[in-house]
Amino acid sequence: MVRKINDEYFLNRTEAIDYLTHAYHLKWCMTRWENRIIRITFAKSDNSRGNAKFEAYKCSKSKIVRLRKLDLDNYFTSN
């Protein structure tokens, strides 16, 4: 479930994939955990591929790693 903390939204890895696929019309998208960061690999509708690294966040009292929605939006709107 999407968490809102201090007016910011945090998505778990599955939610991030669903969000990016629909919001930015990606053909496919997957995530991978790499030393405290999450790498997102994707393909756009024009068949161009890319990948990016994002800082991972942990909410208190939870073991689930999350991505900040603002970080995702900033990356995908600038590219």
Phi, psi and omega in degrees: 000137180297135179252138174249118181231121181051048178063021175238145180261138178236130183246142172284177187297319179295316178296322179297318178297312179300315181298310183295320180299319182276317185289325185244015174052048177278144177290316176207163184202139176215159182239156177213137179276129179218103174042068176070009174230164176241125177266130176250123176250138187209165172230131179276172182294340177270016178071004175283143182247158178199172174208154182210154178252139180228146177292139179263142180238146173240130176279154179296145180062029179216145177262356184280130177275139183231160176248143178279126183300323180299320177298317179296312181298317179299318180293311187283337175279336179274344181251000000 
